[in-house]
Amino acid sequence: MTTPRRALVVVDVQQEYFDGILQIQSPSREETLVNVVAALDAAQERDLPVVVVQHELPEGAPVFAVGSDSWSLHPEIERRLDPSWKRATKDKGSVFAGTDVAQWLAERDVDTVTIVGYMTNNCDLASAVGAEELGLAAEVLSDATGAIHLANEAGQVSAEELHQTLLVLLHSNFAAVATTEAWVAAVTAGEALPKSDLGSSATQGRAVFDA
């Protein structure tokens, strides 16, 4: 098996998700931040390329307005910034949409992106799906990402249920899902994370729910 050429992509670890209306609800935002930092530390120790992305909207926007507290990186990320890391801003879900992130990764022969940050139900999902079109394998760290409660005209779903559902969805096709600890072990061993596929996930799903 070929050793993955990984890059760690830190998605929108911004103050909005800790202090704003989009506060991460599940898993605990404090615990997920600890794991984001652990992944960053592991990436630095192993000289993996790192991309740090911020969502950015114009001044006056209700969230992520450029220069606002909502837009600011969490201090734990800000103080670790390294000149070798790629910095990018975006105004869409995927880290690849309207940015030069894909080009930067290609220049470094990256074939696998490891996604941490927020939110599972928006930018993480969009970025994992976007990686497929670019021919990149994706990994999502389950305990270094998080979701929010949602309710609208279509229904309602808790952050815990939403996060778990999306992890199962991602692992069935778009990304290998694992804990930060398992990812660090895989990086250390130079191995890919195991991922399911749609057929296998469907078969197991029928065994569970049609029994």
Phi, psi and omega per residue, in radians:
M1 nan 2.317 -3.135
T2 -1.257 2.405 3.099
T3 -1.197 2.217 3.128
P4 -1.088 2.485 3.022
R5 -1.742 1.613 -2.947
R6 -1.575 2.697 2.839
A7 -2.326 2.489 3.071
L8 -1.611 2.187 -3.139
V9 -1.955 1.959 -3.113
V10 -1.670 1.909 -2.976
V11 -1.727 1.970 2.886
D12 0.901 0.828 3.050
V13 -1.465 1.350 -2.987
Q14 -2.044 2.831 -3.053
Q15 -1.077 -0.458 3.117
E16 -0.930 -0.655 -3.060
Y17 -1.404 -0.068 3.108
F18 -1.988 -0.571 -3.043
D19 -2.129 -0.182 -2.989
G20 -1.749 -2.881 -3.135
I21 -1.271 -0.270 3.141
L22 -1.758 0.520 -3.130
Q23 -0.956 2.249 3.099
I24 -1.094 2.317 -3.076
Q25 -1.907 -0.483 -3.141
S26 -2.760 2.298 -0.166
P27 -1.097 3.088 3.117
S28 -0.901 2.248 -3.115
R29 -1.083 -0.593 3.117
E30 -1.157 -0.708 3.135
E31 -1.214 -0.698 3.134
T32 -1.146 -0.632 3.101
L33 -1.090 -0.739 3.086
V34 -0.977 -0.719 -3.114
N35 -1.318 -0.579 3.018
V36 -1.039 -0.814 3.141
V37 -1.111 -0.700 3.107
A38 -1.084 -0.706 3.098
A39 -1.143 -0.713 3.087
L40 -1.068 -0.796 3.140
D41 -1.069 -0.739 3.131
A42 -1.143 -0.691 3.120
A43 -1.105 -0.733 3.125
Q44 -1.149 -0.726 -3.136
E45 -1.077 -0.504 -3.063
R46 -1.896 0.205 3.076
D47 1.009 0.656 3.053
L48 -1.401 2.488 3.022
P49 -1.059 2.500 -3.128
V50 -2.228 2.356 3.055
V51 -2.066 2.253 3.087
V52 -2.038 2.084 -3.031
V53 -1.987 2.473 3.027
Q54 -2.159 2.349 2.986
H55 -1.343 2.355 -3.033
E56 -2.429 2.197 3.093
L57 -2.141 2.880 -3.079
P58 -1.125 2.809 3.061
E59 -0.938 2.410 3.136
G60 1.636 -0.207 3.091
A61 -1.131 2.613 -3.092
P62 -1.181 -0.446 3.081
V63 -2.428 2.643 3.065
F64 1.032 0.401 3.088
A65 -1.110 2.251 -3.061
V66 -0.916 2.292 3.130
G67 1.504 -0.150 -3.092
S68 -1.480 2.932 3.050
D69 -1.062 -0.692 3.134
S70 -1.001 -0.661 -3.087
W71 -1.350 -0.469 -2.998
S72 -1.109 2.511 2.998
L73 -1.129 2.610 3.032
H74 -1.048 2.470 -3.116
P75 -0.947 -0.569 3.132
E76 -1.140 -0.491 3.069
I77 -1.489 -0.771 -3.099
E78 -0.958 -0.777 -3.050
R79 -1.325 -0.213 3.119
R80 -1.711 -0.059 -3.064
L81 -0.947 2.393 -3.102
D82 -2.129 2.450 -3.121
P83 -1.027 -0.397 -3.124
S84 -1.371 -0.234 -3.095
W85 -1.370 2.598 3.039
K86 -1.431 2.223 3.033
R87 -1.853 2.421 3.133
A88 -2.584 2.614 2.994
T89 -2.069 2.679 -3.113
K90 -2.540 2.805 3.038
D91 -2.223 0.235 3.085
K92 -2.205 3.073 -3.074
G93 -1.148 -0.972 -3.067
S94 -1.256 2.466 3.074
V95 -1.192 -0.229 -3.121
F96 -1.626 -0.300 -3.038
A97 -1.369 1.985 3.096
G98 1.294 0.308 3.116
T99 -2.194 3.031 3.070
D100 -1.822 0.374 -3.118
V101 -1.072 -0.771 -3.122
A102 -1.065 -0.717 3.120
Q103 -1.111 -0.766 3.136
W104 -1.070 -0.727 3.114
L105 -1.148 -0.732 -3.135
A106 -1.095 -0.650 3.131
E107 -1.123 -0.346 3.141
R108 -1.881 0.231 3.076
D109 1.021 0.524 3.094
V110 -1.260 2.367 3.074
D111 -2.108 -0.084 -3.099
T112 -2.453 2.221 3.082
V113 -1.892 2.306 3.072
T114 -1.802 2.073 -3.009
I115 -1.771 2.192 2.994
V116 -2.306 2.802 3.132
G117 1.920 -2.686 -2.872
Y118 -2.299 2.651 -0.153
M119 -1.852 2.701 3.051
T120 -0.924 -0.706 -3.010
N121 -1.520 0.176 3.117
N122 -2.521 -1.519 -2.991
C123 -1.274 -0.562 3.080
D124 -1.154 -0.823 3.106
L125 -1.037 -0.855 -3.114
A126 -1.089 -0.662 -3.121
S127 -1.232 -0.691 3.095
A128 -1.121 -0.740 3.101
V129 -1.164 -0.706 3.119
G130 -1.109 -0.553 3.122
A131 -1.092 -0.627 -3.128
E132 -1.011 -0.784 -3.114
E133 -1.109 -0.497 -3.130
L134 -1.534 -0.022 -3.114
G135 1.353 0.330 3.124
L136 -1.718 2.399 2.959
A137 -1.308 2.606 -3.131
A138 -2.176 2.552 3.015
E139 -2.235 2.460 3.092
V140 -2.198 2.211 -3.124
L141 -1.579 2.000 -2.962
S142 -1.097 -0.565 -3.088
D143 -1.787 0.177 3.050
A144 -2.128 0.361 3.085
T145 -2.385 2.933 -3.126
G146 -2.876 2.876 -3.057
A147 -2.230 3.023 3.120
I148 -2.146 2.792 3.002
H149 -1.164 2.480 3.097
L150 -2.293 2.476 3.024
A151 -2.653 2.300 3.090
N152 -2.759 -2.889 -3.068
E153 -1.089 -0.348 -3.126
A154 -1.510 -0.231 -3.133
G155 2.469 -2.782 -3.133
Q156 -2.554 2.639 -3.122
V157 -2.669 2.403 3.116
S158 -1.327 2.745 3.128
A159 -1.060 -0.692 -3.129
E160 -1.088 -0.816 3.136
E161 -1.158 -0.716 -3.127
L162 -1.116 -0.814 3.139
H163 -1.047 -0.843 -3.100
Q164 -1.139 -0.724 -3.141
T165 -1.080 -0.774 -3.110
L166 -1.209 -0.585 3.068
L167 -1.118 -0.728 3.090
V168 -1.108 -0.767 3.091
L169 -1.030 -0.870 -3.119
L170 -1.060 -0.770 -3.081
H171 -1.181 -0.390 -3.125
S172 -1.332 -0.243 -3.064
N173 -2.784 -0.873 -2.887
F174 -1.580 -0.425 -3.036
A175 -2.756 2.631 2.955
A176 -1.407 2.219 -3.112
V177 -1.870 2.306 -3.127
A178 -2.726 2.894 3.023
T179 -1.322 2.878 3.089
T180 -1.086 -0.719 3.129
E181 -1.048 -0.782 3.135
A182 -1.142 -0.646 3.121
W183 -1.141 -0.783 3.126
V184 -1.041 -0.714 3.108
A185 -1.102 -0.714 3.132
A186 -1.172 -0.716 3.096
V187 -1.084 -0.785 -3.137
T188 -1.067 -0.675 -3.135
A189 -1.457 -0.139 -3.098
G190 1.206 0.589 -3.064
E191 -2.017 2.710 3.010
A192 -1.378 2.649 3.011
L193 -1.355 2.485 3.086
P194 -1.203 2.489 3.124
K195 -2.355 2.509 3.069
S196 -1.404 -2.987 3.053
D197 -2.478 2.945 -3.019
L198 -1.116 -0.724 3.141
G199 -1.102 -0.816 3.140
S200 -1.127 -0.733 -3.140
S201 -1.138 -0.652 3.114
A202 -1.168 -0.743 3.122
T203 -1.088 -0.794 3.111
Q204 -1.161 -0.620 3.117
G205 -1.117 -0.723 3.118
R206 -1.161 -0.629 3.125
A207 -1.121 -0.581 -3.129
V208 -1.369 -0.838 -2.947
F209 -1.696 -0.302 3.120
D210 -1.762 -0.005 -3.096
A211 -1.160 nan nan
